[in-house]
Every structure is written in structure tokens, then in C-alpha cells.
Amino acid sequence: MLMRTAKHSPTALPWPQRPGTSLRRHAGSHLLDPEAVAQFDRYLHRINPQAPQVDADRVATLARWLQDLPEAQARSLLDERLSRFELLRAMRDDPDWNAGDGSRRRIDALLAYFDHGGAEQLIPSGIPLLGLLDDVLLLELAWPALQIEAEDYRDFCGFRSDERPQGSGIEQREAWVRARLEALALHRHHARVNASHYADSGSPNQPFRIS
């Protein structure tokens, strides 16, 4: 919201920017059903209307990339992203945080897909490694619609843990906002002071002359 605590963000998945033109239709040994792909795409765009289109070739290309990674690296990559689901779950359920109705609907949709884990998912969850790829892909492409509030919530949790503000959830959030506004004002003051060191102070009234 104001000044967020620095946090490592995973490198974006190598999602092709343009719709696929090849005939790739397999994620590992799983054949991607065209209707399942279309359904997944519709589900995604109900959460984030600005998300890119999902097609079978793109999913198959991403699956091949994941399979080509060393297994430990691939699992670490998936786990790092899957932890966002728990962040969103905490944000939705935290009585001290007032998640907006739009955010709650998006989070509920994401968690419903992740928690269900049924065979009707784009890639069945029982498939080793790749069974988590569609969960991660859904969250990755939907994330921009939730990112700002999620980062605010993560910063609020850090403030609440470090500063232990008193009072109701509203009072704690107000204390967090005040602290961040004060930090922002101090940051801007330091920036102005540093910039003033390089300001042009004009020419001296009696410049030195070399004869």
C-alpha cells in the first residue's frame, strides 16, 4: 500500500506471450482435453479478466519446461508458488484484516480449485509433479488481480508481529497505516536532503581568476 517490506518474488513462469501454433496437447503423459482447457481459461478469466489466454499448446510447453528441470528444482519452484495459497487463505480468514468483497470472491475461487483437487481439473492432481502445475498456473495468471492487497497484508502481518499494536483490527490497521505514512514521509525527506547536496547553488560573487 505505502512502503512494503522487501520480499523475494519468484521469477515469472516462462508462459508464452502468444497463443501456441503447434499441435502440442500433452502434459507429460496426460492428454489435454480441449473442453477442459477452455473451461480452465473461463475459470481464470472470471478471477482475473486481464489474464492472458490459456491454450493447450502453452500448457504443454510449460509442462515440458518443468519436466526438463532437475526434480528438486522443479518441486522447489512449485512449492514456492503454492505457499501463496496459504497467504491468501490467511488473508481471507484473518479477523484483523478487512479483505474486500472482490478479493474474497477471487480467493474463494482460487482455493476452491486448489482444495478440490479432483480428476476434472485441467491436469489431475494424482499425476506426479505435473498434477500441481495447473494449480500453480491458475494462481500465477490470477495473481496480478490480488497482488497489491496480498503484499499489503503480508506487510501488515510483519508490522503486527514486530510492533504488537493494541486494539481492534481496525485500530491495528490504522496504526499500520500511520507507521507506513511516517516511514514514507521520512524516506521522502531523506531523498530531498540527498538531492539538495547536488543542487546548483549559483555562481560565486567573486570567482577565482587565473592570470
N, C-alpha and C positions, 0 to 999 in steps of 0.2 A: 504493500500500500504506500508506504512512505520511504523508509530506508530498510531494506531487508538484509538480514544476516546472509553473508556469502555462503552459498551451498553448492556443492558439486552437482552439476546436471549431466545426466548421461548423454553421450554423443547420440545424435538422432539416428534412428534406424535408417539403413540405406533404401528408403522407399523410392521407387522410380517416380520421377516427376510427371511422366506422360503415360497414358494408358499403354498397356502392352500390345505388341503387334505380332508376337509369336503365338504358338499353339500350346504353350506350357499349361498343363492342367493338373499336375501332380504336386502335392506337398509331401515329399518322401514317397511312401507307397500309397498314400491316400489320394484318391481321385476327387478333385474339387467339383462338386455339383454346381452347375450354372445357377440354379434357383437358390441354392444355399449362399452362393456368392452375392447374388442380387439382394437376398434378404439381409445378409450381413451389412451390405452397403446402405440399405434403407435404415437399418437399426442405427448405424453410425451417424447418419445424417440427421436423424431425429435428435441426437445428442449434440452434435456439432454440425450445423448446416454448412459451415465453411470448409469442412474436411475434404480432402481430395477423394476422387473416385476410387473404389476398390474393384479390381477385376482379377480374374483367375491367374492371368499371366504375372501380374505384380506379386500376388501372394506366393505363387510358385517360385518366382525369382528370389523373393525374400527367404523362403524356406530353404532353397538351395544354398544361399549365402550362410544361413545359420548352421546348416549341416556341415559346411566346409570349415567352420571354426573348430578349434580344439574343444572337446566336450566340456572341460572345466570352464573355459572362457564363455562358451555358449550358455551354460547354466548360470554363470555369474551375471551375464548380461540380462537374462530373463528375470532372475531374482531381484536385481536392482530395480527393474521397472515394476515388477509385481508388488514391491513394497509400497508403491504409490496407492494401490488399492486400500491398504490398511490406513494410510494417511487420510484418504477420502472418507473411509468408514468412521475414523475418529472425528473428523471434521463434522460429519453429519450428526453424530451422536453426542458430541460434547455440549453439555448444558451451558457452558460459559461462552460458547461461540454461536452467533446468530447467522447461520447459513441461509442465504436467500432461497426463495421457493424454486427459482430456476436451477440453482446449484443442486438443491436436494433432488430434483427430478433427474438431473443428469447423473448424479452419483448413484441414485437408486437404479437407474438403467444399467450403468456400468457394473454395479455389484450384482444385479440380477443375472447378468450374463456370466460373470466370473464365478459366482457361487453355484449356479445351476450345474454347469459342467456336464451337460448331457450330450448324447450322441448327435443331437440335432444341431450342435454348434458347427461352425464352419470347418473346424478340424476337431474331431473327437478327442476329448481330454485323455483318453486311455493310450493314445499314441505317444511313445517316449519322446521327450524333448519338444517335438513339434506340436504336441497336444496343448502346449501353453502359448504357442505363437499367436493364435487368433485372439486370445485374451490380451496379450501384450500389444498386439497391433490395434485392437479396438481402443485401448487406453491411450496408446501413443497418438493416434489420429484424433481422438476426442479431447486430449489434454489441453490444447490451446483454449478451449471454452471454459476450463476450470483453473488454469494455471495461476492467474493473478490471485484469486481467492485462496487457493491451496498454499501459495507461498506466503500470503498474509497470515494464514492460520499457523503455518509452521513457525513463522517469526513470533506470533503471539504465544505459542507454546513455549518457545525458548525464553521469552520475556517472563511468562508466568512462572516457569521453573527457576529462573535466576533471581527475579525480584520479589516473588511471592506477594503480589498485590492483594490487598484485603477487599472484602465486599462482594457484592453480587457479580454475576457475569458481566452485566452492563458496566458496573464500576471498574472491573478489571480491564475490560476492553477500552474504556475511557482512559485509564491510567497508561495502557499500552500506547494509545494514540498520542497522548501528551508526551510520553517519553520519546516516541519516534519524531514528533514535531520538534522537540527540543534538540534531538540529535541532528535533524535536518538543518535547523537554524544554525547550530554550531558548525556543521560542515560547510554551509554557505559562507559563514563569517570567515572561516579559515581560508576558503577559496578566494574571498575578496582581499584578505590581508596578503596572501601569497601573490595575487595578481598585482597588487599595488607596488610591490617591490620592483616590478618591471615597467611601471608606468613612466611615460615620458614627463620628466619634471621641467622641461623647457631648457632654454639656453642660459648659461650664467650671464650675469650683468656685465662682468668684466672678464671675458675669456682670456686664457693664456695666449700670448703671441710669441711666435718664434721668429727672431730677427736674424 
